[in-house]
Amino acid sequence: MLRAYKYRIYPTDEQKVLFAKTFGCCRFVYNWALNLKITAYKERKETLGNVYLTNLMKSELKVEHEWLSEVNSQSLQSSLRNLDTAYTNFFRNTKAVGFPRFKSRKDKQSFLCPQHCRVDFEKGTITIPKAKDIPAVLHRRFKGTVKTVTISMTPSERYFASVLVDASMQGMKPSEPMRDTTVGIDLGIKSLAVCSDGRTFANPKNLQRSLDRLKLLQKRLSHKQKGSANRNKARIRVARLQEHIANSRKNSLHKITHALTHDSQVRTICMEDLNVKGMQRNHHLAQAVGDASFGMFLTLLEYKCSWYGVNLIKIDRFAPSSKTCGKCGYVYKELNLSERSWTCPECGTHHDRDFNAACNIKEFGLKALPTERGKVKPVDCPLVDDRPRVLKSNGRKKQEKRGGIGISEAAKSLV
């Protein structure tokens, strides 16, 4: 199993100069190759491969720019491989992956060292090609073979080393999902996560707590003269505060996901497959949704579930988890987003919106299991084309207007 360990490093002045050269050379090679790819595709509808660009860099680019030989050549080749991967991923799924962009010296800088890397826990140093014994804070030990080391510098001029290790440990095999060991989780803004077993994890709202300070520092930065030393100092203050907000958010998410995956009574977790990008299009909620970071929460939960043998079931994002009565199955379609609690008109049961949604998410997740079918009280989880017409695509509306058969009708015909 491959695992990554990130350490803070404190390079010397000489090593900082080498890092700056490597950052610039990798960025130059990446932009050069991306420009060639774009030009070749526009003019000749041709895709330049990684091998061709690597040979062209060795034969022509390094001859024209001799300063490229001052840095590790494998780091330059790794930047070309990263570009080729990004370019291929875009054409495989243009909707989910964006087109590769040109790198800027103002963004986060990084380079990869694929070979000849060593971590010395006794001395507290990391060694990469052309830079030996870089002082580091090795707060976590690991056992395994070091595969690659990625050196990065944040906009606040802090240096980190991400060590990819081929560990000998194997992921735990998940057990068979059972009702007693299953929990449903509803993500929200008021409370970050509400569980069907009664647990509630508060939303720390890290950005909102630091928003006034961030506005002040950004206002001071806008008043500084471009290119001056005072502007660089103000820029670093803004960058450090933004990193503090991001680190606080990531720390909270790690604690919550750790508590969920290390609970001995929970072996299956049911979640909604949220459309985070679509939620951020609502300008009234975009900042709060981004601060809650639902996407990062799902990412952390996914790989931790695979590590510790926990089943993760995702239900359809259009399932009426909040509008369904968990007792009788009545769907209250008039429920608004501002209503945090409601009473079922059918059976009179009073529901807390988030807790009821978490319980329904658990039931919808168990409905997908063959052993649990027929035991669920709420209505069945709707199919894609059973959702309201306003949520359907234009193509599906045209097909229904022409009288074409939908997915739900096809499913009924198979029963």
C-alpha positions in Angstrom: 0.0 0.0 0.0 1.3 3.5 -0.9 1.1 6.1 1.8 2.4 9.7 1.9 3.9 11.4 4.8 4.3 15.2 4.8 7.1 16.9 6.8 8.1 20.5 7.4 11.7 21.1 6.2 14.1 24.0 6.9 16.6 24.2 4.1 19.7 26.2 4.3 20.3 29.3 2.2 22.3 27.3 -0.4 19.5 24.7 -0.6 16.9 27.4 -1.0 18.7 28.7 -4.0 18.8 25.2 -5.5 15.1 24.8 -4.8 14.3 28.1 -6.5 16.3 27.1 -9.6 14.5 23.7 -9.7 11.1 25.3 -9.3 11.8 27.7 -12.1 13.2 25.1 -14.5 10.3 22.6 -13.9 7.8 25.4 -14.4 9.6 26.5 -17.6 9.7 23.0 -19.0 6.0 22.4 -18.1 4.8 25.6 -19.8 7.1 24.9 -22.9 5.6 21.4 -23.3 2.0 22.6 -22.8 2.5 25.3 -25.5 3.8 22.7 -27.9 0.8 20.4 -27.2 -1.7 23.2 -27.7 0.0 24.3 -31.0 0.2 20.8 -32.4 -3.4 20.1 -31.7 -4.7 23.4 -33.1 -2.6 23.2 -36.3 -2.4 19.5 -37.1 -4.9 17.8 -34.8 -1.9 15.9 -33.4 -1.2 14.9 -29.8 2.4 14.9 -28.7 3.4 12.1 -26.4 5.6 12.2 -23.3 8.5 10.2 -25.0 8.6 12.6 -27.9 8.7 15.7 -25.6 11.3 14.2 -23.4 13.6 13.5 -26.3 13.0 16.9 -27.7 13.9 18.5 -24.4 17.2 16.6 -24.2 18.2 17.3 -27.8 17.1 20.8 -28.3 15.8 22.6 -25.2 18.8 21.8 -23.0 21.2 22.8 -25.8 19.4 26.2 -26.2 19.1 26.8 -22.4 22.2 25.4 -20.7 21.0 26.5 -17.2 18.5 23.6 -17.3 21.4 21.2 -16.6 22.0 22.8 -13.2 19.0 21.0 -11.7 18.0 17.3 -11.4 17.1 16.0 -14.8 14.6 13.5 -13.4 12.6 16.3 -11.9 12.3 17.9 -15.3 11.1 14.6 -16.8 8.6 14.2 -13.9 7.0 17.5 -14.8 6.5 16.3 -18.4 4.9 13.1 -17.1 2.6 15.1 -14.9 1.6 17.3 -17.9 0.9 14.2 -20.0 -1.3 12.7 -17.3 -3.2 15.9 -16.9 -3.7 16.2 -20.6 -4.9 12.6 -21.0 -7.3 13.0 -18.1 -8.9 16.0 -19.6 -9.7 14.2 -22.9 -11.0 11.2 -21.0 -13.6 13.2 -19.0 -13.8 16.8 -20.1 -16.7 17.6 -17.7 -15.0 16.4 -14.5 -11.4 17.4 -15.3 -10.3 20.9 -16.5 -7.8 21.6 -19.2 -4.1 22.0 -17.9 -3.2 25.6 -17.2 0.2 27.3 -17.5 2.1 27.4 -14.2 2.8 30.8 -12.5 5.6 31.7 -10.2 3.0 33.3 -7.9 1.3 30.0 -7.1 2.4 27.0 -5.0 5.7 25.6 -6.3 6.8 22.0 -6.3 9.0 19.4 -8.0 9.3 15.6 -7.8 12.4 13.5 -7.1 11.6 9.9 -8.2 14.9 8.3 -7.3 17.9 8.4 -4.9 15.9 9.8 -1.9 16.6 8.9 1.7 15.0 9.8 5.1 17.2 9.6 8.2 15.2 9.5 11.4 18.3 9.5 13.6 19.7 12.7 12.2 16.3 14.2 11.4 17.2 14.9 7.7 15.9 14.2 4.2 18.3 13.7 1.3 17.4 14.2 -2.4 19.6 14.5 -5.5 21.9 17.5 -5.3 20.7 18.4 -1.8 21.9 16.3 1.1 20.8 16.4 4.7 17.9 18.8 4.5 16.8 19.6 8.2 13.3 18.3 8.7 10.8 17.8 11.5 10.2 14.0 11.2 7.2 13.8 13.6 6.0 10.4 12.2 8.1 7.3 11.6 7.2 4.9 8.8 8.3 1.4 7.7 8.7 0.8 4.0 10.6 1.8 0.9 10.8 5.4 -0.1 9.4 5.8 -3.7 9.4 9.5 -4.3 9.9 12.8 -2.5 8.0 16.0 -3.5 9.5 19.3 -2.4 7.0 22.1 -2.2 6.9 25.8 -1.2 3.7 27.5 -0.2 3.0 31.2 -1.0 4.0 32.1 2.5 7.5 30.7 1.7 7.3 27.6 3.9 8.9 24.4 2.7 7.5 20.9 2.9 8.6 17.4 1.8 5.9 14.8 0.9 7.4 11.3 1.1 5.6 8.6 -0.8 6.3 5.2 0.9 5.5 1.7 -0.2 4.4 0.3 3.2 4.2 -3.3 4.0 0.8 -3.0 5.6 -2.4 -4.0 3.8 -5.8 -2.4 4.0 -8.3 -4.2 6.2 -11.0 -6.2 4.5 -14.5 -4.8 5.2 -17.0 -7.0 6.9 -20.5 -7.8 5.6 -22.8 -4.7 6.1 -25.3 -5.2 8.9 -28.1 -2.9 10.1 -26.8 -2.8 13.7 -23.4 -1.6 12.6 -24.5 0.9 10.0 -24.8 4.7 10.4 -26.1 7.4 8.1 -24.5 10.8 7.9 -26.1 14.0 6.7 -23.7 16.9 5.9 -24.8 20.5 6.5 -23.8 24.0 7.2 -25.3 24.5 10.7 -23.8 21.2 11.9 -21.1 19.7 9.7 -22.2 16.1 10.2 -25.3 14.7 11.9 -25.3 10.9 12.4 -28.3 8.6 12.6 -27.0 7.3 16.0 -27.5 10.7 17.6 -23.9 12.1 17.3 -23.5 15.6 16.0 -20.2 17.2 14.9 -20.3 21.0 14.9 -19.1 23.1 12.0 -16.1 25.1 13.2 -16.6 27.8 10.5 -12.9 28.6 10.3 -13.2 31.1 7.5 -16.0 33.1 9.1 -14.1 33.4 12.4 -11.0 34.9 10.6 -12.9 36.8 7.9 -12.6 40.2 9.5 -8.8 39.8 10.0 -8.4 38.5 6.4 -10.3 41.5 5.0 -8.1 43.9 6.9 -4.9 42.3 5.7 -6.1 42.2 2.2 -7.0 45.9 2.3 -3.5 46.7 3.6 -2.0 44.7 0.8 -4.0 46.5 -1.9 -2.6 49.8 -0.7 1.0 48.8 -1.0 3.1 49.7 -4.1 3.6 46.8 -6.5 7.2 45.5 -6.5 8.1 47.0 -3.1 9.4 45.1 -0.1 6.5 46.2 2.1 4.0 44.7 -0.4 5.9 41.4 -0.2 5.6 41.5 3.6 1.9 42.2 3.4 1.5 39.4 0.9 3.1 36.9 3.2 0.9 38.0 6.1 -2.2 37.3 4.0 -0.8 34.0 2.8 0.0 32.8 6.3 -3.5 33.6 7.5 -5.1 31.7 4.6 -2.8 28.8 5.4 -3.9 28.9 9.0 -7.6 28.8 8.0 -6.9 25.9 5.6 -4.9 24.0 8.2 -7.6 24.5 10.9 -10.2 23.2 8.5 -8.2 20.2 7.5 -7.5 19.4 11.2 -11.2 19.4 12.1 -12.0 17.2 9.2 -9.3 14.7 10.1 -10.6 14.5 13.7 -14.2 13.9 12.6 -13.3 11.2 9.9 -11.0 9.5 12.4 -13.8 9.3 15.0 -16.1 7.8 12.4 -13.8 5.2 11.0 -12.3 4.1 14.4 -15.7 3.5 16.1 -15.9 -0.2 16.8 -19.7 -0.1 16.6 -19.7 1.4 13.0 -18.7 -0.9 10.2 -20.8 0.7 7.4 -21.3 4.4 6.6 -24.0 5.7 4.3 -23.5 9.1 2.6 -25.1 11.3 0.0 -23.3 11.7 -3.3 -23.3 15.5 -3.1 -22.8 17.8 -6.1 -20.5 20.3 -4.3 -19.9 22.4 -7.4 -23.6 22.7 -8.1 -24.1 23.8 -4.4 -21.5 26.5 -4.7 -23.4 28.1 -7.6 -25.9 29.4 -5.1 -24.2 32.8 -4.2 -26.0 33.0 -0.9 -24.5 29.7 0.3 -21.2 29.5 -1.7 -18.9 30.8 1.0 -20.5 28.7 3.7 -20.3 25.5 1.5 -16.7 26.2 0.6 -15.8 26.8 4.3 -17.4 23.5 5.3 -15.5 21.7 2.6 -17.8 18.8 1.9 -15.6 17.6 -1.0 -12.5 17.2 1.3 -14.6 15.5 3.9 -15.7 12.8 1.4 -12.2 12.4 0.1 -10.8 11.8 3.6 -13.6 9.5 4.5 -13.2 7.4 1.4 -9.5 6.5 1.8 -9.8 6.1 5.6 -12.7 3.6 5.1 -10.5 1.6 2.7 -7.6 1.6 5.2 -9.6 0.5 8.2 -12.1 -1.9 6.6 -15.3 0.2 6.8 -18.0 0.0 4.1 -18.9 3.3 2.4 -22.2 3.4 0.6 -23.2 6.4 -1.4 -26.9 7.1 -2.2 -28.4 9.1 -5.0 -28.0 12.9 -4.5 -31.7 13.3 -5.6 -33.1 11.0 -2.9 -35.6 13.0 -0.7 -33.8 12.3 2.5 -34.9 15.5 4.3 -38.4 15.5 2.9 -39.3 11.9 3.8 -40.9 11.0 7.1 -38.8 8.3 8.7 -41.8 6.7 10.4 -44.5 6.4 7.7 -42.6 7.3 4.5 -44.7 10.4 3.5 -42.8 12.8 1.3 -43.3 16.4 2.3 -42.6 18.2 -1.0 -43.3 21.7 0.4 -40.3 21.6 2.8 -38.1 24.7 2.4 -34.4 25.0 3.1 -35.0 27.5 5.9 -37.2 25.0 7.9 -35.0 23.2 10.3 -37.8 21.0 11.7 -41.2 19.9 10.4 -44.2 17.9 11.4 -45.5 15.0 9.1 -49.0 15.8 7.9 -49.7 12.1 7.6 -48.8 10.6 11.0 -48.1 13.8 13.0 -44.5 12.9 13.9 -42.2 15.9 14.6 -38.8 15.7 12.9 -35.5 17.4 13.2 -34.5 18.0 9.6 -30.9 16.9 9.9 -31.4 13.9 12.1 -34.4 12.7 10.0 -32.2 13.0 6.9 -29.4 11.0 8.5 -31.8 8.2 9.4 -33.3 8.1 5.9 -29.8 8.1 4.4 -29.1 5.0 6.4 -32.3 3.3 5.2 -31.7 4.3 1.6 -28.2 2.9 1.8 -29.4 -0.4 3.3 -32.1 -0.6 0.6 -29.3 -1.1 -2.0 -28.2 -4.3 -0.1 -29.8 -7.6 -1.3 -30.2 -8.8 2.4 -32.1 -5.7 3.4 -34.6 -5.3 0.6 -38.2 -5.2 1.8 -37.3 -4.1 5.3 -37.3 -0.3 4.8 -40.2 1.8 5.9 -39.6 5.0 3.9 -40.4 5.2 0.2 -37.9 3.7 -2.2 -35.0 5.8 -3.3 -36.1 7.5 -6.5 -34.5 6.7 -9.8 -32.8 9.4 -11.8 -35.9 10.3 -13.9 -38.3 10.2 -11.0 -37.0 13.5 -9.7 -38.9 16.8 -10.3 -38.9 18.1 -13.9 -37.1 21.3 -12.9 -34.0 19.2 -12.1 -33.9 17.2 -15.3 -31.6 18.1 -18.2 -32.9 19.7 -21.4 -32.1 16.6 -23.4 -34.2 14.4 -21.1 -37.1 16.9 -21.3 -37.1 16.8 -25.1 -37.0 13.0 -25.0 -40.0 12.9 -22.7 -41.9 15.4 -24.9 -41.3 13.2 -27.9 -42.7 10.3 -26.0 -39.4 8.4 -25.6 -39.2 5.9 -22.8 -37.4 7.0 -19.7 -35.1 5.1 -17.3 -37.9 4.6 -14.8 -40.2 3.2 -17.4 -37.5 0.8 -18.6 -36.9 -0.3 -15.0 -40.6 -1.0 -14.6 -40.7 -3.1 -17.7 -38.0 -5.4 -16.4 -39.8 -6.2 -13.2 
